[in-house]
Amino acid sequence: MENTIEIKKKSRPAALVFAIVFLLVMGALAIWLLTGFVFPKLEGFWNLKIAAIVIVTILPIWAIYLIIQQSSRKKPGLTISKDGVTDFSNITSVGFIPWSDITVIKEGQNEFKQKLIVVIVKNPDAYINESSSLRASRQAQHKQFDSPIVISASILDYDAQALVSMLKDRVKSAA
Protein backbone atom coordinates (compact mmCIF):
# COMPACT_ATOMS: atom_id res chain seq x y z
CA MET A 1 0.00 0.00 0.00
CA GLU A 2 0.97 3.59 -0.54
CA ASN A 3 2.19 5.96 2.12
CA THR A 4 -0.11 7.99 4.32
CA ILE A 5 -2.50 10.37 2.57
CA GLU A 6 -3.74 13.39 4.49
CA ILE A 7 -6.82 15.18 3.18
CA LYS A 8 -7.51 18.63 4.53
CA LYS A 9 -10.92 20.14 5.13
CA LYS A 10 -12.09 22.85 2.76
CA SER A 11 -11.68 26.39 4.00
CA ARG A 12 -15.08 28.10 4.15
CA PRO A 13 -14.75 31.50 5.84
CA ALA A 14 -18.00 32.84 4.33
CA ALA A 15 -20.01 29.91 5.68
CA LEU A 16 -18.38 30.34 9.09
CA VAL A 17 -19.30 34.03 9.24
CA PHE A 18 -22.83 33.27 8.04
CA ALA A 19 -23.33 30.60 10.72
CA ILE A 20 -22.07 32.89 13.49
CA VAL A 21 -24.23 35.82 12.37
CA PHE A 22 -27.26 33.52 12.02
CA LEU A 23 -26.81 32.17 15.55
CA LEU A 24 -26.39 35.65 17.01
CA VAL A 25 -29.50 36.93 15.22
CA MET A 26 -31.55 33.91 16.32
CA GLY A 27 -30.41 34.36 19.94
CA ALA A 28 -31.24 38.07 19.89
CA LEU A 29 -34.63 37.34 18.29
CA ALA A 30 -35.42 34.73 20.96
CA ILE A 31 -34.52 37.15 23.77
CA TRP A 32 -36.62 39.89 22.15
CA LEU A 33 -39.61 37.54 21.83
CA LEU A 34 -39.28 36.38 25.42
CA THR A 35 -38.90 39.84 26.94
CA GLY A 36 -41.35 41.60 24.63
CA PHE A 37 -44.20 39.13 24.37
CA VAL A 38 -43.93 36.13 26.70
CA PHE A 39 -42.62 37.64 29.95
CA PRO A 40 -45.15 40.51 30.17
CA LYS A 41 -47.96 37.93 30.21
CA LEU A 42 -46.33 35.97 33.05
CA GLU A 43 -46.66 37.69 36.41
CA GLY A 44 -43.91 36.54 38.76
CA PHE A 45 -42.08 33.37 37.71
CA TRP A 46 -38.69 35.12 38.09
CA ASN A 47 -36.77 31.86 38.30
CA LEU A 48 -38.32 30.69 35.03
CA LYS A 49 -37.63 34.01 33.33
CA ILE A 50 -34.00 34.10 34.43
CA ALA A 51 -33.46 30.47 33.41
CA ALA A 52 -35.00 31.11 29.99
CA ILE A 53 -32.79 34.15 29.34
CA VAL A 54 -29.67 32.27 30.48
CA ILE A 55 -30.45 29.27 28.25
CA VAL A 56 -31.32 31.41 25.23
CA THR A 57 -28.06 33.33 25.73
CA ILE A 58 -25.79 30.34 26.39
CA LEU A 59 -26.98 28.03 23.58
CA PRO A 60 -25.96 30.26 20.65
CA ILE A 61 -22.66 31.12 22.36
CA TRP A 62 -21.95 27.42 22.89
CA ALA A 63 -22.84 26.64 19.26
CA ILE A 64 -20.57 29.45 18.04
CA TYR A 65 -17.76 28.07 20.21
CA LEU A 66 -18.20 24.59 18.70
CA ILE A 67 -18.25 25.97 15.16
CA ILE A 68 -15.09 28.02 15.69
CA GLN A 69 -13.35 25.13 17.46
CA GLN A 70 -14.22 22.70 14.67
CA SER A 71 -13.20 25.07 11.88
CA SER A 72 -9.90 26.07 13.49
CA ARG A 73 -8.60 22.52 13.95
CA LYS A 74 -5.28 22.00 12.24
CA LYS A 75 -5.70 18.23 11.98
CA PRO A 76 -6.45 16.88 8.51
CA GLY A 77 -10.09 15.98 7.96
CA LEU A 78 -9.20 12.46 6.84
CA THR A 79 -6.00 10.46 7.00
CA ILE A 80 -5.61 7.22 5.06
CA SER A 81 -2.71 5.02 6.10
CA LYS A 82 -1.63 1.40 5.83
CA ASP A 83 -3.26 0.75 9.23
CA GLY A 84 -6.63 2.34 8.58
CA VAL A 85 -8.59 5.57 8.26
CA THR A 86 -8.53 8.41 10.76
CA ASP A 87 -11.61 10.61 10.49
CA PHE A 88 -11.72 14.12 11.97
CA SER A 89 -13.99 15.58 9.29
CA ASN A 90 -16.90 16.62 11.52
CA ILE A 91 -18.14 16.82 15.08
CA THR A 92 -19.39 13.20 15.13
CA SER A 93 -16.11 11.78 13.82
CA VAL A 94 -14.88 8.61 15.48
CA GLY A 95 -11.14 9.01 14.94
CA PHE A 96 -9.15 5.92 13.97
CA ILE A 97 -10.85 3.01 12.17
CA PRO A 98 -8.58 0.02 11.40
CA TRP A 99 -8.89 -1.65 8.00
CA SER A 100 -9.62 -4.94 9.76
CA ASP A 101 -12.82 -3.44 11.19
CA ILE A 102 -14.10 -1.99 7.88
CA THR A 103 -16.28 -4.34 5.84
CA VAL A 104 -17.68 -2.03 3.13
CA ILE A 105 -17.32 1.54 1.90
CA LYS A 106 -20.37 2.92 0.15
CA GLU A 107 -21.70 6.23 -1.06
CA GLY A 108 -24.72 7.96 0.36
CA GLN A 109 -26.58 11.24 0.35
CA ASN A 110 -28.22 13.26 3.07
CA GLU A 111 -31.42 15.29 2.80
CA PHE A 112 -29.49 18.16 1.19
CA LYS A 113 -28.06 15.91 -1.56
CA GLN A 114 -24.53 16.18 -0.15
CA LYS A 115 -22.25 13.27 -1.01
CA LEU A 116 -21.42 11.10 1.97
CA ILE A 117 -18.98 8.26 2.49
CA VAL A 118 -20.53 5.56 4.66
CA VAL A 119 -18.06 3.26 6.39
CA ILE A 120 -19.70 -0.04 7.35
CA VAL A 121 -17.87 -1.65 10.27
CA LYS A 122 -18.01 -5.08 11.91
CA ASN A 123 -18.93 -3.75 15.36
CA PRO A 124 -20.97 -0.53 15.04
CA ASP A 125 -21.97 -0.55 18.72
CA ALA A 126 -18.37 0.01 19.76
CA TYR A 127 -18.31 3.27 17.79
CA ILE A 128 -21.80 4.30 18.92
CA ASN A 129 -20.96 3.83 22.60
CA GLU A 130 -17.46 5.32 22.36
CA SER A 131 -18.69 8.78 23.38
CA SER A 132 -21.76 9.25 25.55
CA SER A 133 -22.24 12.84 24.36
CA LEU A 134 -22.38 11.73 20.70
CA ARG A 135 -24.30 8.47 21.22
CA ALA A 136 -27.66 9.82 20.00
CA SER A 137 -26.14 11.34 16.85
CA ARG A 138 -24.27 8.16 16.00
CA GLN A 139 -27.36 6.02 16.64
CA ALA A 140 -29.34 8.24 14.26
CA GLN A 141 -26.59 7.90 11.63
CA HIS A 142 -26.59 4.13 12.12
CA LYS A 143 -30.36 4.00 11.72
CA GLN A 144 -30.32 6.14 8.57
CA PHE A 145 -27.16 4.87 6.84
CA ASP A 146 -26.56 1.42 8.47
CA SER A 147 -23.35 2.76 10.03
CA PRO A 148 -22.42 5.19 12.80
CA ILE A 149 -19.48 6.38 10.66
CA VAL A 150 -20.52 8.85 7.99
CA ILE A 151 -17.95 11.14 6.37
CA SER A 152 -19.16 14.21 4.50
CA ALA A 153 -17.22 14.27 1.24
CA SER A 154 -18.24 17.88 0.59
CA ILE A 155 -16.23 19.03 3.61
CA LEU A 156 -13.01 17.46 2.35
CA ASP A 157 -10.72 19.12 -0.18
CA TYR A 158 -10.59 16.07 -2.46
CA ASP A 159 -12.65 14.66 -5.33
CA ALA A 160 -15.44 12.58 -3.79
CA GLN A 161 -15.51 9.90 -6.51
CA ALA A 162 -11.74 9.41 -6.40
CA LEU A 163 -11.80 9.23 -2.61
CA VAL A 164 -14.55 6.60 -2.54
CA SER A 165 -12.82 4.43 -5.14
CA MET A 166 -9.48 4.75 -3.30
CA LEU A 167 -11.10 3.71 -0.01
CA LYS A 168 -12.86 0.77 -1.70
CA ASP A 169 -9.57 -0.39 -3.21
CA ARG A 170 -7.85 -0.16 0.17
CA VAL A 171 -10.62 -2.18 1.84
CA LYS A 172 -10.30 -4.88 -0.85
CA SER A 173 -6.51 -5.06 -0.51
CA ALA A 174 -6.71 -5.16 3.29
CA ALA A 175 -9.12 -8.10 3.25
C-alpha positions as CSV (number, residue, x, y, z in Angstrom):
1,M,0.0,0.0,0.0
2,E,1.0,3.6,-0.5
3,N,2.2,6.0,2.1
4,T,-0.1,8.0,4.3
5,I,-2.5,10.4,2.6
6,E,-3.7,13.4,4.5
7,I,-6.8,15.2,3.2
8,K,-7.5,18.6,4.5
9,K,-10.9,20.1,5.1
10,K,-12.1,22.8,2.8
11,S,-11.7,26.4,4.0
12,R,-15.1,28.1,4.1
13,P,-14.8,31.5,5.8
14,A,-18.0,32.8,4.3
15,A,-20.0,29.9,5.7
16,L,-18.4,30.3,9.1
17,V,-19.3,34.0,9.2
18,F,-22.8,33.3,8.0
19,A,-23.3,30.6,10.7
20,I,-22.1,32.9,13.5
21,V,-24.2,35.8,12.4
22,F,-27.3,33.5,12.0
23,L,-26.8,32.2,15.6
24,L,-26.4,35.7,17.0
25,V,-29.5,36.9,15.2
26,M,-31.6,33.9,16.3
27,G,-30.4,34.4,19.9
28,A,-31.2,38.1,19.9
29,L,-34.6,37.3,18.3
30,A,-35.4,34.7,21.0
31,I,-34.5,37.1,23.8
32,W,-36.6,39.9,22.2
33,L,-39.6,37.5,21.8
34,L,-39.3,36.4,25.4
35,T,-38.9,39.8,26.9
36,G,-41.4,41.6,24.6
37,F,-44.2,39.1,24.4
38,V,-43.9,36.1,26.7
39,F,-42.6,37.6,29.9
40,P,-45.2,40.5,30.2
41,K,-48.0,37.9,30.2
42,L,-46.3,36.0,33.0
43,E,-46.7,37.7,36.4
44,G,-43.9,36.5,38.8
45,F,-42.1,33.4,37.7
46,W,-38.7,35.1,38.1
47,N,-36.8,31.9,38.3
48,L,-38.3,30.7,35.0
49,K,-37.6,34.0,33.3
50,I,-34.0,34.1,34.4
51,A,-33.5,30.5,33.4
52,A,-35.0,31.1,30.0
53,I,-32.8,34.2,29.3
54,V,-29.7,32.3,30.5
55,I,-30.5,29.3,28.3
56,V,-31.3,31.4,25.2
57,T,-28.1,33.3,25.7
58,I,-25.8,30.3,26.4
59,L,-27.0,28.0,23.6
60,P,-26.0,30.3,20.7
61,I,-22.7,31.1,22.4
62,W,-21.9,27.4,22.9
63,A,-22.8,26.6,19.3
64,I,-20.6,29.5,18.0
65,Y,-17.8,28.1,20.2
66,L,-18.2,24.6,18.7
67,I,-18.3,26.0,15.2
68,I,-15.1,28.0,15.7
69,Q,-13.4,25.1,17.5
70,Q,-14.2,22.7,14.7
71,S,-13.2,25.1,11.9
72,S,-9.9,26.1,13.5
73,R,-8.6,22.5,14.0
74,K,-5.3,22.0,12.2
75,K,-5.7,18.2,12.0
76,P,-6.5,16.9,8.5
77,G,-10.1,16.0,8.0
78,L,-9.2,12.5,6.8
79,T,-6.0,10.5,7.0
80,I,-5.6,7.2,5.1
81,S,-2.7,5.0,6.1
82,K,-1.6,1.4,5.8
83,D,-3.3,0.7,9.2
84,G,-6.6,2.3,8.6
85,V,-8.6,5.6,8.3
86,T,-8.5,8.4,10.8
87,D,-11.6,10.6,10.5
88,F,-11.7,14.1,12.0
89,S,-14.0,15.6,9.3
90,N,-16.9,16.6,11.5
91,I,-18.1,16.8,15.1
92,T,-19.4,13.2,15.1
93,S,-16.1,11.8,13.8
94,V,-14.9,8.6,15.5
95,G,-11.1,9.0,14.9
96,F,-9.1,5.9,14.0
97,I,-10.8,3.0,12.2
98,P,-8.6,0.0,11.4
99,W,-8.9,-1.6,8.0
100,S,-9.6,-4.9,9.8
101,D,-12.8,-3.4,11.2
102,I,-14.1,-2.0,7.9
103,T,-16.3,-4.3,5.8
104,V,-17.7,-2.0,3.1
105,I,-17.3,1.5,1.9
106,K,-20.4,2.9,0.1
107,E,-21.7,6.2,-1.1
108,G,-24.7,8.0,0.4
109,Q,-26.6,11.2,0.4
110,N,-28.2,13.3,3.1
111,E,-31.4,15.3,2.8
112,F,-29.5,18.2,1.2
113,K,-28.1,15.9,-1.6
114,Q,-24.5,16.2,-0.1
115,K,-22.3,13.3,-1.0
116,L,-21.4,11.1,2.0
117,I,-19.0,8.3,2.5
118,V,-20.5,5.6,4.7
119,V,-18.1,3.3,6.4
120,I,-19.7,0.0,7.3
121,V,-17.9,-1.7,10.3
122,K,-18.0,-5.1,11.9
123,N,-18.9,-3.8,15.4
124,P,-21.0,-0.5,15.0
125,D,-22.0,-0.6,18.7
126,A,-18.4,0.0,19.8
127,Y,-18.3,3.3,17.8
128,I,-21.8,4.3,18.9
129,N,-21.0,3.8,22.6
130,E,-17.5,5.3,22.4
131,S,-18.7,8.8,23.4
132,S,-21.8,9.3,25.5
133,S,-22.2,12.8,24.4
134,L,-22.4,11.7,20.7
135,R,-24.3,8.5,21.2
136,A,-27.7,9.8,20.0
137,S,-26.1,11.3,16.8
138,R,-24.3,8.2,16.0
139,Q,-27.4,6.0,16.6
140,A,-29.3,8.2,14.3
141,Q,-26.6,7.9,11.6
142,H,-26.6,4.1,12.1
143,K,-30.4,4.0,11.7
144,Q,-30.3,6.1,8.6
145,F,-27.2,4.9,6.8
146,D,-26.6,1.4,8.5
147,S,-23.4,2.8,10.0
148,P,-22.4,5.2,12.8
149,I,-19.5,6.4,10.7
150,V,-20.5,8.9,8.0
151,I,-17.9,11.1,6.4
152,S,-19.2,14.2,4.5
153,A,-17.2,14.3,1.2
154,S,-18.2,17.9,0.6
155,I,-16.2,19.0,3.6
156,L,-13.0,17.5,2.3
157,D,-10.7,19.1,-0.2
158,Y,-10.6,16.1,-2.5
159,D,-12.6,14.7,-5.3
160,A,-15.4,12.6,-3.8
161,Q,-15.5,9.9,-6.5
162,A,-11.7,9.4,-6.4
163,L,-11.8,9.2,-2.6
164,V,-14.5,6.6,-2.5
165,S,-12.8,4.4,-5.1
166,M,-9.5,4.8,-3.3
167,L,-11.1,3.7,0.0
168,K,-12.9,0.8,-1.7
169,D,-9.6,-0.4,-3.2
170,R,-7.9,-0.2,0.2
171,V,-10.6,-2.2,1.8
172,K,-10.3,-4.9,-0.9
173,S,-6.5,-5.1,-0.5
174,A,-6.7,-5.2,3.3
175,A,-9.1,-8.1,3.2
